[in-house]
């Protein structure tokens, strides 16, 4: 973060200052007192089950120089009406001070975090880069990530998530992106938006926010995203089949994509370390950003060939004594579920074992919830999944053809299936975030080790 005094921050936020106005703030804000470091601001947020004001003293002892609060506390603080709104105001101001910073905003119904990780790897090779850990993509996470930038930062990558219309427009006002990336429009959060059209309109807010000197990077994997080009008067780069940035001669080797990257600057070979054919689209989005920045194609291809996904529970591979576990438990929607199942099939074919899909509920699909789960069950049968373990979700259906469907009530019951595993089998664990199936993935690993006679 650029260094500011407490007095400057209080004046900017219109807050009441209860500390030395010359106190120096030099680190990004934190809202967890356990993560406070010297020079930081502590955000006293109030939730359903906690009140950050109760932890301000802990943050101060850990090094925070002051707290941003909504009431007077013992200790240095600036009192404001709304801490999150004040945070956005501070981030908006700091963004205007960082004139040499290139901000890349990423949105889409799926792939944001994987794309962010791939892009961070590439840009870090060019200059100091800030990007969020995990999915820090809302009105709290985005400004905090932006405030981690200082005068030395060359690139900032920001995920932009949305639950309502106007969310991305508001985040874009803070971030002022130089490059706006829309990956795809799908059915994630369909229950909240009501229609895919409403989701598309919300994602398009990123492109509408771009000034004429900025670049729009648009995927071509649905009918909505390419149409967003009409909202931007500046440069547009499309990625996907037969577009400006595309993949040729695609092969999947041991679950990982290999292809020829083709851009207006030429072509080069890419052999990715990340799992799943769906990662090709994310890689092309990164290559399109590299094209917008006029990076050498050799650098782009080399980066895509060495990058790994840093964020947890996203197609994590754990090869444990002959059993391959694919932990993709971070989140799920129909599109990402389909992609994960196809990867499971490929791995099982390569290893010659049975494929096991442990699937929990996909949330936020509204009226399409039942049909979406039925469709995934049908797809699993069509692509040759051997076993579908449906965890408290009857809509995945019943056994069809050669596929066996096992209905269980909870994680503990699901883990009993380990008794039926054999070496060479491949296991996928996937559901929406609130289902917490990463616990199941770990239990499967531990129970398999026990079955194999190895101490876990």
N, C-alpha and C positions, 0 to 999 in steps of 0.2 A: 504494500500500500504506500502511496505517497505520504510523506510526513505532514501532518496537520497539527495545529495546536487545539487544545480543548476549547479555547475561545473561538477559533475559526469554525469549529464544528457546531458549537452552540449557536453561533450567529447564523450559520447556514440552515440549521434545522429549526430555528426559532424556539429553542429550548431554554429552560432555566438551568443555569450552570451552578453547580455546588462543588467546585473544586478550583484549583489554581488554573487560571485561564492560559498559562504558559506551559501546562503539561503537554508533552509531545506524544502523539499517537502515530505509530509507525507500522503497525501490523494489522492485518485484516480482522474484522470482528469475529467473535465466537459466541455461540449460544449454549455451549456445554462447558461448564466451569472446569471440567477435567482437562479440557483442551486449551485452556487459557495459557498464553505465553507472554513474556515481557513485551510491553509496547502495544498490546491489543486492547480492543474495546470489548466489554462483555455485554451481550444483548439480553436483557431481563425479559424474556418472553413468558407469557402466561398461557398455560394449556389447561386441558380438562383435569389432569391429575397432578399438575405441578405448577409452581410459581417461581420463575427465574429470579425474582427479587430475593428469594430465600437463599440463593446460591451466589449472590454478588460478592459476599465477603470471601468465599472460597476462591472465586476468580481473581479477586484482588490479591490474595495471598500467593496465587500462582503466577502473578505478574501483570495481569490486566491493569492498565493505568486508570481506567474509569469505567463506569457502567452506563448504558443507555437504558433509562427506566421510564415508567409512567407515574412514579411517585417518589417522593424523597426517601432516601435510605441513609443509613449510617455509612459513610465512605464517599469517595469522589463519584459524582454522577452528573449526567445531564438529563433533565426530566422533559419528556416529550409526550404528546397526546397518543401517538401510535408508534411503537418501536419499529414494526415492519415497514411502515410508510416512511419513517425517518431514515431507515436503512436504504430504501430505494432512492430517496433524495440525495443521500450522501454518495451513493454509487453513481448516480446521474452526474453529479458535480465532478467526481473524480474522472469519469469517462471524458468529460470535456477538456480536462487538463492533460490527458494522454493523447496528444495529437499524432504521435508516431506509432500508436498501437493499431494493429490490424485485428479486428474482432470478426470471428466467424461464428454465426448463429446457425444452429442445426435443429430442425424439427422434423416430425414425421410420426406416423403411427407405430413404426417399429424400426429398430436399428440405430436409434440415436446414440446410445451409449457405446455400442461397438464401433460405430463410425467415429465417435469422439476419441476413443482410445487409439484407433488406427491413425487418425489425423494428428493427434498429439505426438505420436511417435515420429511422424514425418516432419512436422514443423519444428520439433525440438532439435532436429539436425541442422536447422537453418538459423535458429535464434532462440533466445529465452522465451519459453511458452508456458502459459498458465491454462490449466483445464481442470474441471471438477473431478473429484473422486466419486465413482459410482454415478447415480442419477440425481445430481444436485441441480434440478432444472426448473424450480418454481420461484415465487416471489421472495423467497428467503435465500435459496441456494444460488440463484443467478447473481444477485448483487454482491453476496459474499465472495463468490468466485471472481467477479470483476474487481473487487476491492483488494484482491491479492496482487494485482498488477501494480507495478511502479514504473518509473521512468526508463528502466532498463528492459522492461518486457516488450518483446516484439510482436507476439501473437497471444490472443486470448480466445479460447474455444468455449462456447457457451451452448449448452443444451437448453431448449425451450419446450417445456411441457405445457399442457393446457387441460383444464377441467371445464372451462366455460368460454364462450365467445368473449373476445376482448383480452384474454389472458396473454396471448402472444404479442398483441399490439402493445400492451403495457410493458412487457419485458423488452420489446424492441426499442421503446422510447428510452429505456435505461441504457441498453447495450449499444445502440447506434451501430449495427453491424456493417462492416465493409463487404462481407460476403454472406449471403443468406442461402442456406441449403435446405431444401425440402426433399426428403427421401421418398416418401410414399404416403398415400392416404388409404387407410384401412379401417377396420371395425373396432380398434381399441377405443374404449370409453364410449362406445355406441349408446350405452344406456343413459349416459349423462347428456349427450348431444342430441339424441333422438334420430339422427339420420347421418349417413355418410356425407351427404351434401353439406351439412352443418359442420362436420369435422373438417372437410376440405376448406370451407370458408374461414375457419379458425386458423388452420395451418397457413393459409394464404396471407394472413396478416403479416407474417415475416417478410414476404416479398413486397407487399404494399408499403412497408416501412422503409424500404431501401431508397436512397437517393440515386440520382442518375449516374453518379460516379461509382456506384457499387455494382457488384456482380451477383446475379441470381444463378444458383446451381440447382437444376431440377431433374429429378428422376423421371423415367418414362415407363413405370411399371403399373400404372393405373391411368384411368382416363382424366382424372382431376388435376394431377400435379403439372403436366405439361401446359395446361391451359393457364396456369398462373403466370406464364411469360407475358401475357397480355397486361398484367398489372405493373410491369416494370419497363421503364424507358431506357434503361442502361443495358449493359452486356448480359446475355443469357447463355449459359453453357448447359447442354442437355447430356445426361449420361444414361446408357442402356443400349439395347440392341439397335445397331445401325445408326447410332447417334455420334455426337462430337467425341465423346469418350466412351469406349466400349471394350468388351472382352472378346477375343477370338481364340479358336482352338482350345476350348475349355476341356479340362480333364479333372476328375476328382481322384486324388491319390491318398489313400489312408485317411479319407474323410476331408482332406484339405484341397482347396481349389488351386489349380495351376492353369495359367492362361497367358495369352499374348495381350498385353495392354496396348490399346490403340488410341492415340490422341492426335490432335492437329499437328503436334510436334514430331510425330513418328510413332514407333512401336518398340516394346521391350518385353522380355519375359518376366513373369511374376509367378513365384511359387509360395503360396501363403502358408503360414504356420497355424492359422485359425481354422476352426472346424465348420463345415457346412457350405453347401453351394450358395445359400442365401448371403454369405459374406462377400460374394462377388459384387453385388450391388453396392454394399457399403464401401468396398475397395474402390469402385468406380467413382463414387461420390468424393472420396478422398483425392483420387487422381484428378477429378474435375476442379477441386479447390487448388491443387497444385498447378493445374493448367492456368487457372485464373491468376495465380501468383507468378506465373512464368518460371516455374521451377524446372530444372532439367528433367527430362523423362527418365533418365538413368537414376536420378535420385528418388523419384517417385516410385519406380519399380523396385528399386533396392529396399526402400522403406517398407513397402507393402509385403515384401518377401521376408522381412525380419521382425515385423510387428507382432505383438501378442495382445490379447485382451486382458487388461489389468483388472477390470471390474469383476466382482465375485459372481459365481453361480450363473455364468453365461457360457453354455457349451463347454464347461470345464471337463476335461478328460482325466479319469483316474483309472489306470490300468493296474489292477490289483490281483496278482496271482492268477492270471488267466481270465479274469472278469473285467470287462471294460464298462465303467460307469460314466454316463454323460450327465453331469449335473447342470441342468438348464433351468433351475428352480427359481430364478429371480422373478420372472413374470411370464405371462402367457396371454395371447390373443389368437384368434383362428389362423392368422397368417403365420405367426411365429411358431405356432404348434405344428402346422403343416410342414414348415421348413425343418423343424427338429425331427419329426417323424421320418422324413425322407433321408436325413442324415443317419438316423438310426438304422434304416434299411440298408444303406450302403455299407456301414460298418459291419453289420451282421453278415452281409454277403461276403465281404473281404475276409472275415475271420472264420466263417463257416459255422457259426453258432446260432443259437436262437435269439430273437429280438424280443425284449421286454420293455413295454412302454407303461410307466407308472404315471398316470395322469390325474391331476386334481382339477378343481373347478377353474374355469375362466370367468372372471368377474367383469362387471360393468358392460354387459352386452344387451341389457334391456330386454325387450320383447323377443329378441332373436336368441336368447340364452339357450333354450332347449334345442332349437334347430342347429345352432352352431356346434353344440356338443355331439349331436347325432351325426352331423356331417364329418366331424373329426373321427368318430368311430367308424364310419363308412370308409373314409380315406385310409385309415389304418389297415382295414381289411383289404382294400384294393391294392395297396402297395406292398402287401406281404408281411405285415407285422405278425409275429407268432403269438404273442401274449399281450393283451391290454389289461392292465390292472387299474380299474376305475375306483378312485378313492372318494367315497361319499358323493358320487355323481352318477346316478343311474342313467342319465340321458346319453351316456356314451354307448349304450345299447347292449346287445347280447352277442354271444358267439356267432360268428358268421364264417362260413366256409372253413378254411384251415385255421383261422384265428380264434383263439380262446379268449374270452372276456371274463375276468375275475372281479367281482364286485366286493369291495371291502369298505368298512365303516371309517377306518382311521389309519394313521401311520403305523401303529403297532401291528394291526392286522396285515397291512401291506408288507411289512418287513418279514412276515412269516414265509413269504414266497421265496425267500433266499434258499430255503430247503430244496427247492426245485431247480436251482441254477446248476449249470455245468460250466467247466472251463471252456472258454471260447464264446460264451454268451455275451450279449451287449445289452446294457440297461440304460434307459432314458428316464429321467425324473423331471417332470415339468408341471407347473400350475401357476396361477396368479400369485402375486407376492404375498398376500395375506394368508395363503394356505400354508406357508412355511415349510415347503417340502425339502428344503436343504437339510432339515433334520432327518428326513427319510433317507436322503442320499448318504448321509454320514452313517446312519444306522445300518443301511445295506452294506456299506463298506466294512463296518466293524463285524457284522454278523457273518459276512463272507470270510473274513479273516479267521473268525472262530471256527467256521466250518472247515476251513483249509488247514486248521491246526496251528495257526499263527497267532501270537499274542497281539491284540490291537492296542 
